[in-house]
Amino acid sequence: MGKRLKRGKYPQGTEKLNLFKSNKLPSILQAEAAECGMACLAMVAGYHGYNMSLQEMRRKFTVSLKGTNLKSLSIAADQLGLSGRALRLDIEDLKQVKTPAILHWGLNHFVVLKKVKRKTVLIHDPAKGKRTMRMEDVSNHFTGIALELTPTPNFEKKEEKDKVRIWDLWSKMTGFIPTIIQIIAITVILQVFAILSPLVNQLVVDEAIAKGDVSFLKVIIMGFAMLLLVQTAIGVLRSYVSMYFGTMLSFQMRSNMLRHVMRLPAEFFEKRHVGDVLSRMGSLGPVQNLFTSAFISILLDGIMAVVTFGVMFLYSPMLAGCVVGIIFLSFLVQFATFPYVLRMNEEQIQKSADLQTILLETIRGARAIKIFGREQERHGLWQNAYAENVNIGLRLQRFGIASGTANGIVFGLLELGMFYLGGMLVINQELTLGMFFAFQSYRGQFSGRVGSLIGLYFSFRTVGLHLERLADIIHADQEVGIDAPLLVGKNLSGKIEIKNLKFRYGDNEPWVLDGVNFTINPKDRIGLVGPSGGGKTTLLKLLIGLHNLNEGEILYDGRSLASTGIRAIRNQIGVVMQDDQLLSGSLYDNISFFDPETDSERVEMCAKAAYVYKDIMDMPMGFHSLIGDMGSILSGGQKQRVLLARALYHNPKILFLDEGTANLDPQTELNVINLLSKLPITQVTVAHRSAAIANCTRVFHVENGKVQEITNTKATQGNIKDEQSITINAVWQNGKFLAK
């Protein structure tokens, strides 16, 4: 989503420049919530011959969740070799704009103008795909600002796309070759039976029925029955093997995908809607289905099509040619109408993702929706989204009915034509009746095999949509240092060095942190203070590797995050963020974070240290009390203390707290802070309340990109007075909580 533009900022001008020949304008859908501008720029660049994926655009240009504006787009376009000209114009002047051009849309969005007709406008919307809109509807969205983009002499036509191919996914599968060989072998046997069946029919008609040979008829029927039993048994075996193959394939594909997703940086999820991520992962389903059937079908159906055509040709070249001609005509019709089907499928996938996002947001935000009485509005929003999804489905179904009816008529006429021509050949004694029946059987097999191959061809083209959606995940850059080897036995001392650190969320946004230098020594208790939005939480996220630096470095014991390994660092730190979540399970599970070798004694001690032990024991099920994924049975303060207990259970060498005690009452906060101050570990605390930094040994003020150390005028410290403190007898030995 773009920032709102000022109408008076850009020069007038509506001259149309026709310097370059028209090309095909690609349709690129945004994956991140705020990258519509970059998607539009990628579409225009692709039109002029510079084809690149959104992933490549993200590597070249960084866009924050605040979105981008026309100035930023012009700067980015210039780096791609495109000259931008900003226009302010009325709706009537759209015809004069050199297309494709980028339009500012609805105050917070960008679209690409492809073509203007007399009463309609064709646009490529990065959020919704290709759209044909009436002029009056365009007037309701177009803000009057457009950006023409023209190639400069520095513009280069090239391809920079991260594509996902079927082989890219298949190459990561293991252990399936023996199963595939079994399926192929079984299928070949079944195809042999399929080839023999028409010959049996021919023998029955020509040798048994025509000659009145009852004995021969009985022999043929008995033999055919035995073949049928064997064929059925082999078919059942093939179904079981295929079922196993499909199940294991699905497991491996989804497991590999989730493993990759869990290695992506946090900002990948922050910039996307949950529903869209789930929808993209759901695109594995169609790909898996194609895997399950495609390779075997291509091989065997191709061979069977050639064999059955050869047999048909031996029976009658004329009839065989007619069959091929009709099937080819049917293929041409499907080929001509497929772009429409593909576009509808693309739109339906996007609408389904939007619908899923609305539903998930409604469920997660149910409490706020009820508090503000917006149930009806959310219901209406969902209804509208569902109606759009259903309408696209209905259009596809209507088209399917129409095309199915047309195919039925075509093949019905083929059937009649075959009977007429075949009947004439039988009457003229060029074919026997049995041969004609056998030919009809082979014709059915040939039509089925070729139809299957044609269906696979269109399936491969359709699955391209899903591969494009998967590419956004598969080609996303993993966290820096995620593959670095774990340094077993290497404990952090707690020293952190920040050198010349610079960071901002977008290329054309101000620096959130600009040239930051300071050192955190072992066992320092650091307080980060400053106004909201000043960069405190951002600095904390950089320290724990949730964001990548633009410039500078962060060193743990003299080693960078990349060389040390982000997992090695996180194995030795504890973190409580403002928006941390608990997972579905018991309190016991959440404090230990589902540790497979949970130390129950340490769970209790960490709960006591976080002053949540008494609250937990007051619950009927104690530590075995179940909570939802949003901690719904806990108050805000209880949830925060459980999160603190979870961080302490990790036996951290460094503890990071982002408003870690903000939801606690003053006395409980004081108790927690006093206890934390006695832990011989490095601590970094982001806080607004003076009590939270009262025991910090050093305090830094973060504002306007600068981090400056200030004097800590400690707040008045109270004494631990609550009854629970008497029962706490915790000591910190070798970096662990133990009970005396």
N, C-alpha and C positions, 0 to 999 in steps of 0.2 A: 504494500500500500504506500502510495506516495504522500508527501506532505502537501498541505494546501498551498496553492500558488496565488500570488498577488496579480490581479489582472493588469495592472498598469506597468508591470515590470518589463514586458517584452515588446519589441518593435512590431509595428503593423507590417503587413505584407502578405499578399495572397498570390503572388506570381507563380505560375506553374513551370517547372523546369523539366524538360524532357531530354535528358542527356544520355540515359541508359535504357537499354532494352529490357522489357519486363521479363521476369523470371517467376518461378514458383515460390509463393510465400509459404514457408512452413508454419505449422501450428505447434507451439510449444507451451505446455501447461506448467504453471508455477508449482513448486513443491513446498517451498517455504511460504509462510504467511505474508511476508513483506517483500517478495522479490518480483512483483509484477512488472516493475520497470525494467529489471534485468532480462526478464523473459521477453518483453517487447523488443528490447534492443537486440537480443539474440535472433528473434524472428526477422527483423529488418536486415541484420547482417547476413543471415542465411539467404534471404531473398537476393542479395547482391553477390553471393558466392562465398561468403565466409561462414561456413557451417560449423557451429560449435554447440556443445551440450550446456545445460545449465550448470552442471558440475564444473565445467571448464570456466564458465563465466564467474562462478564463485571463487575459483582460484585466482582469477585476474582481478576481480573487484569484490570487496567486502561490503555487504549491506547489513545494517543492523535491523532490529525489529521495528525501529521507527520508520523504516522505509527509505525511499529516495525521492529527490525532487528533480525538476527539469534541468536544473543547472548540473547536478551530478550526472544525469544521463548524458548531457552534452559532453561533459569531460570524459566520461567512459567511452562514448562514441568516437571522440577524437583519437583516443588511444587505439581504437580499432581501425582507424583510417576513414572514418565517416565524418563529414562536415555537417554540423547541426545548425538549423535555422529555426528559432522559436517564433511562432506566429500567434497573434491574437486575432480571432476572426469570429464571425457569426455563423450560424448553422447553414445559411444559404451559400456561404463561401467554401464549404467543404469540397465542392466539385473542383475548385481551383488548386487544391492542395496536391502536391506531388506525392503519389502513393508508392510504396507503403509509408505511412507516417504514424507517429505515436500521438495519441490523443489523451489529454487529461480527462479522467472519467469519474464522475460522481464525487469529486473533491478528495478522494483517497485511493484512487486506482488509476492504472494506465491500460490502454488497449491499443491495438494496431489497426489503423484504417487501411483496408485493402482496396475497396472499390465503392464508388458512389454512383447510384443509379438515379432515375428520376424521382422515385418515391421511397426507395429503400437504400440501406447502407450495409455493406458487408464488412464485418470486423472480425479480428482474431482476438478473443478475450483470453488472457493467460489463466483466468480462473474458471472459464466455462467452455472454452473452445471456440469453434467457428460459429458466428451468429449473423443472421440476416435480420435487420431491424428496420422498422418504419421510421421515417424522418421525425415524426412527433415523439417517438420513444427515444430516439437519439437526442433530441432537444432536451429531454428530461435528465440526461446524464452528462452530456458534453458540457464542459465548463468554459469553452471558448479558447482553450490553449492547445496548440499543436506543435509538434516538433518534426520538421522535415529533415531527413538524413540523406546525404548524397555522398557517394564514394569520392575520395580525394585521390591524387596520384600515388599516395602512399598505401592505398587500400590493396590488400592481397587476397585473392581467392584461395581458400584452403579449407581443409577438413580437420577439425579438432573435436571429434565427438567420442564420448565414452559409450560405446555400444555394448550391450549384453547379448551375446549369441547363445544359441542352444548349447553349443559345444562348451562354452565357458562354464555352464552349470553342470553339464554331464561329466566334464573332466574331473570334477571334485567328488564324483560318486565312486565308491569302492565296493568290491565284492559282488558285483552284479553280472559279470560276464558268464559264469557257469549257469546262472538262472536264465539268462537270455538265450544261451545255447539250447537249454532244455526246452524253452518255449518255442524256439524256431524248429527244433527237431519234431516236437509234437505237432506243431502246426503244419509242417510239411506232410506228415502222415495223413492229417485230416484233409489236406488239399488233394492228396492222391485219391482218397475216397470220393471227394467231390468231383474229380475228373472222371472216375469210373461210373458214377451214378447214371449219367445220361446214356452211356453205352449199354448199361443194363436195361434201361427203358427201351432202347432201340431193339435189343434182342427180344424183349418181351413182345413188342408189337410186330416185328418183322418175322421172327422165327417161331414164336409160340402161338400168338393169336392168329396171325395171317394163315399159318399152316395147320392150325387146330391141334397142335402138339401139347396135350395136357401134361404129359410126363415131363417134358422139357420145361414147361411153365412152372411146375412144382419145384423142380431143381433150381431154377433161377430164383424163385421166390424164397426158398430156404437159404440159398447162398446170400441173397440180398439181405435177409433178416439177420444172418450172422455178421455180415459186414456192418449192418446198422448198429448191432449191439457193441461191436468193437469200436465203431466210430463214436458212439455215445460215451463209452467208458473213457476213451482218449480225450473227448471233449471235456468231460468232467475234470480229468487230470489237468488239462490245460487251464481250465478256469481256476483251479486251486493254485497252480504255480503262478498264474498271472496275478491272482489276488495277493499272494505273498510278495511278488515282485513290486506291485503297486504300493503295498503297505510299507515295505522297507524303503522304497524310493521316496515316498512322502516323508518318512521319518528323517532320512538323511538330509533331504533338501531343506526341510524346515529347521532341523537342528543346525545345519551349517549357516542358514540365514540368521537365526537368533544369535548364534555365536558371534557372527560378524556385527550384528546390531549392538550387542553388548560391548563391543570394542570401539564403538563410535563415540566421539566427544559429546559432552553434555549439551553443547550449543546446537547440535543436530536436532535434539528433541525440543529444545527451547524455541526453535524457529518454526516448528511444524505443529499442525493440529494432530491430536491423537488419532482421530478418525481417519485422516489421510494416511498416516503411517500404517495403521492396521489394514487399510484398504490396499496399500501397496504390497504389504506382506501377503495379503490374500491373493495377489496375482500369481503366487506360486501354484495355486490350485490348477488353473488352466494349463500352465506350463507342465506341471506334473502329469496331467491327463494326456497331454500330447506326448510326453516321454513314454508313458505306459504303452501307448498304442502305435505311435508314429513309426519308429524305426523298423519294427517287425512288419507293420502293414506296408510300408514302402517297399520293403524287400519282397515279401510274399505276394502282395497284391500286384506288384509290378510283374513278377514272374508269371503269376496266374493269368494276368491280363494278356500277356504275350502268348501263352500257351493256348488259352481259350480262343483268342483271335485266330491263331494258326489253325486250330481244329475247325472253327467256323469257316475259314477260308477254304479248307479242304472240302467241306460240304458244299459251299456255294460262295464264290467270290462276290457275286452280285449282292446277295443278302448280307454278307459280312461288310461290304462297303456301305450299304444303307445304314446299318447299325452304327458304324463309326461316324458317318455323316450326321446322324441325328444327335448322337452324344456330343459331338464337337459343337453343334449348334447350341445345345443346352449350355455347354461350358462358356461359349461366347456371351450368352445372355447373362449368366452369373457373373462373368468377368466385368461386364459393362455396368452392372448394378452394384457390384461389391463396394466401390468407394462410398456409396450412400450407407450401406450396412456398417462399414468400418467407422464412419463418422458417428453414426448412431450408437455404436458400441462404445466408442471413446467418450461420448457425452454421457452415456448411462453409467460408465465406470466412475466418472467424475461426480455425477449427481449422487451416486451411491455413497461415495466417500464423504460428500457434504452432509448427506442425511445421517451417516454414522457419527460424524462430528457433532451435529446438533443433538443427537440422542445422548451421546456421552457427556456433553456439556450440561445438558438438562439434568441428567442423573447426578452428576458430581455437584452441580450447583442447586440441587433441589431445595436446600435450606434457605439460601438467599432468595430463590424464586418465590418461596412461600412467604418469607418475611415481607417482601415488597409486593406481594399479591400479583405476580406476573404469570400465574399458571396458564391463564387463557391465552396470553400473548405467546408464550413458549409453545403451547399446544398448536396455536395457529401457525407459528413458524415451522414446526415439524410437519403439519398438514400440507403446507405449501410445498415444502421440500419433497415430501413423499409423493404429492400429486405430480410434481415435475418428473420424478423418477418413474412413476407409474405410466405417465403419458409417453415417455420415451420407450418404455417397454411395450406399450400398446402399439406404438408406431412400428416397432420392430416385429411384433406379432402379426400386425396387419400386412406388413410387407412379406413376412414369411408365409402367411396364408395365400396371398396373391401369387407369390413365386411358386409355392407348392402346387397351387391349382394349375398354374401355367405348365409346370413340369408334368403334372398328372395328365393334362390334355395332350401334351407333346408325346409323352411315352404311351398314352392310350392310342393315339393315332399311329405311333410306331408299331404297337401291337397289332392293330388292324391291318396296317400295311404289310407287316411280316406274314400274317395269316393269309392275306390275299396273294402276295407274291409266292409264299411257300406253297399255298394250295395250288397255284398254277403250275409250279414246278412238279408237284406230286401228280397232278392231272396229266402233265406232259411226260410223266415217268422219268423226269430228270433226278428226282429224289423219291425214296420210299417214304411211306408214312412214318416209319420208325426213325428214319434219318431226320425227317422234319421235326419230330418231337425232340430228338436229341439236340438238334440245332437250337431249338427254342430254349432248352435247358442251358446250353452253353452261352446263348445270348444273354440269358438272365445272369449267369455267372460273370460274363464279361462286363455287362452293364454295372453290376454291383461292384466289381473290382475297380473299374475305371472311375465309377462314382465315388468310391472310397478314396482313391488317389486325388480326385478333384477336391473332395472335401478336406483332405489333408493339406492340399495346397492353400486353400483359403484359411484353414486353421492356422497354418504357419504365418500367414499374413496377419491374421487377427491376433495371434499370440504376440506379435510384434508390439502391440499396444501394451501388453502386460510386461514384456521385456523392457520397454522404455520406462515404465513405472518402477520396475525393479532396479533399473540402472541407477536411479537416484539414491538407492540404499547401497547397492553393491559397490558402486564406484565412489561412495562417500569416503573421504580420508579418515583413517582411524586415528585414535589418540596418539600424540607424539610420545614415543617411548613405551608404548604398550607391549612391544615385542622384545624389549630389552631383557636380558636374562636376570632372574632374581638373584640377588647377592645374599646367598644363604650365610647366616651367622654374622652379617654386617649390620650392626645396630646403629641407628642414628644417634648422634650426640645431642641434637636439638639446635644446632647452629644453622642459620639460614642467611645467605648473603643475597641482597637485591642490588643489581648493578645496572645503571642506566636504563631502567625499565620504562618502556613506553607502550601504551595500549589505548586503542579506541575501537569502538564497535563497528564503525563504517569508515570507508576510505576518505570521505569528505566531511566527517564529523569531527568535532573538537576532541583533543586528547583527554581521555578520562584520567590517565596517569602519564605524566610527561617528565622524563628524566629523573626517575626516583632512584635514590641510592641510600641504603642503610643496612645495617647488619643486626640480626637477632642472635644473641649469644645463648649458649646452653642454659636452660632453667630460667631464662628471662620470662617475665610475665608482661606481655605487650598489650597495651590498650590502644585501639584505633578509634578516634573520635572525629566528629565533624558533621556538617549538615547532611541531611538526607539527599541522596543523589550525588554526593561528593566523590564517591569512588571507593568507599571502605569495603563494601561487600565485593566489589570487582577485584580489589587487591587481594582479598581473602581467596577468591576463586582462582586467581592467578597463582597464588602460593600453593594451592593443592592441585593445580594442573587442570582445572575445569575449562580454562580458556588458554589459547596460545598467545604468546607475547608477539607484539609487532616488532619491538626492538629490545635489546638488552638481554639479561639472563638472570635466572634464579638458581642459586647453588645450594644444595644440601650437603653439608660437610665437604664443600669444595667441588662437588660434582653436579652437573646440570640434571634437570629432570629427565631429559632424553637418555643420557648415558647411565644414570642411576636406574632408570626404569620407573614409570609411573606407578606400577603395581608394588614395586619394592618400597616406594615412599608411602603409599596408602596402606600398606600392611602395618605401618608403624605410626600412624597418626589417627587421632579421633576427631570427628567433625560433627558439629551441630549447626545446621543452616536454618535460616528463618522459615523456609518453606519445606523442610524435611517431612517425609511421609513415613508412616508405619505401614507394615504389610499385613495381610490377612493371616491370622494365626494367634497364638497365645502371647501373653505378656512375656512369658519365659522365652518363647521363640524370638520375640522382637528384641529383647535386651541382648540376647546372645547373637542376634542377627542370623538365626537358623544355623548356628555352628553345629556341624555333625558330631563334634566331640565336646558338647557343652559341659562346662564346669558349673554345676548348680550352686556350689558354695560361692563362687565368684559372682554369679548372677545376683544372689541375695546381697552380697557386700556392695556391689555397684548400685543396686537399688537403694540401699541405705545411704551410700555416699551422695546419691542424687536426691535424697530426702523424699523418695516416693515409695519406700518399703511399707510404711504404715498404711498408705492409701491402698496399696495392692492387697495387703493382708486383710483389709476391711471388706474386700470384695468376696462374695460367696465362694468363688473358685480360686481365689488367690492368684498365684503366678500362672495358673492354667486358665485364667479368664480369657475368653476369646475377644478379639477386637477386629474391626473391619479394616479395609485398606486405608481408610482415612481416620482411623482412631476414634470412631464415633462414640464409644462408651466413655471416653476420657474427656475431662475438661482441658482447656488450653494449657493450663499450668501443669496438669498431670502428664499430658502428652509431651510437653517440653522436658520434664524431668525424666520420663522414660527414654527420650532421645539422648539425654545426657548420660543416663546409665548405660545405654547402648554404646556411646562413644568411649566411656571408661572401661567397659568390658573388653574393648579392643586392645587394652594395655598400651595406650599410646605413648610414644616418646615426645610427641608434640600434640597439643590439644588446640583445636581451632573452634571458636565459638562466635557465631554471628547472631547477636542479640539472644544468646543462649539462656538468659534468665529473665527476659523481658516480660514473660507472662506470669511470673511468680509474685506472690505477695512480698512486701518488704522484709519481713522477718525470715521467711523461707529463702529468699534471695540472699540475705545476709549469711544465713547458715551455709548455703551452698558455696558462696564466694569464699568464706573463711576456710572451708574444707579444701577447696581447690587451691587456695594459696599455699597450703601445706604440702602439695604434691611436688616432688622434685623433678618436674618436667617443664619443658618449654610450653608456654601458653600464649595464644594470640586471640584477643577478644575484641570484637566490634560491638560498641555499645553507645547508647545515648544517655543512659542514666548514670549518675556519678557513682552510685553504689557498685555498679558492675566493674568499674575500673579502680575502685578504692584501694585494692591490694596489688595493683599493677606496679611493677618496678620501673617501667618506662611507658610513656604515653606519646602517641604521634597524632598530629592533627592532619586530616586528609581533606583537601579542598582545592578546586581549580587546578587539578592535575598534579599538585605538589603534596609531598608528605614531609612534615616538619616535626621534629621532636620538641615537646613542650614539657614544662615542669608539671609534675603530678601533685596537685594540692589535694591530698587524700581526704575523702569524706569521712565524717565521724563514723567510726566503726563500733558496732554494737557487739554484744557478747551472745554466744549461743545459749539460748535459754530454754529451748524446747526439750521436752522429755525424751524425744527420740535420740538426741545427741548423746545421752548417757549410755545408751546401748551400743553406740557405734564405737568399735575398738579396732579401727582399720589401720593397717600399716602398709607402706608401699615398699615392697622388696623385689629387686630385680625387675622393676617395671610392672608389677602385678599387685592387685588388691588381694590381701590374704586376711583371714580372720584369726584373731588370737584365741 
